[in-house]
Amino acid sequence: MNPANPTRRLASAACLLALSLGGAAHAMPYDEKADARARIASALATSAVSRQPVLVVFGANWCGDCLALDAAMKEGGAAPLIAKNFQVVKVDVGRFDRNLGLAEAYGVPLKKGIPALAVLSPDGRVLHATRGGELANARKMGDHGLFDYFTRLTAGVR
């Protein structure tokens, strides 16, 4: 989601409100209180044993595209591919006021939109980063588009 698009932000907020009023007791995907650096360190430690790269997903709970990507990662066609090939860490960026330095350190320009991601090798090197807002329209990409993206990504980081 492009941070400068107020219409999309308003639509995302409306969707979130509708979900919460609909009795959905689902936990939001981005833990706003989490220590992102500690979670990434833990995933890297696991990665050192499993040899799976770490997929760091930057997003926010108010972002409709972030929620669409999260759903695809859990239930969509890309879900088994991601589960098999990556250790996943979700990092909350708040209202573009949290974990910005972390995204920058991994070469992820959040101003291009969220969700955004970096793929880290087990030793912490950046293998891939979204640099042009590739996933900022995850809702429009749909399940098939996201599956294709992660299929290419998986092939490129192995």
Buried (B, 14 or more C-beta within 10 A) or exposed (E): BBBEEEEBBEBBEEBBEEEEEEEEEEEBBBBEEBEBEEBBBBBBEEBEEEEBBBBBBBBBBBBBBBBBBBBBBEEBBBBEBBEEBBBBBBBBBEEEEBBBEBBEEBEBBBEBBBBBBBBBBBEEEBBBBBEEBBBBBBBEBBBEBBBBBBEEBBEEBE
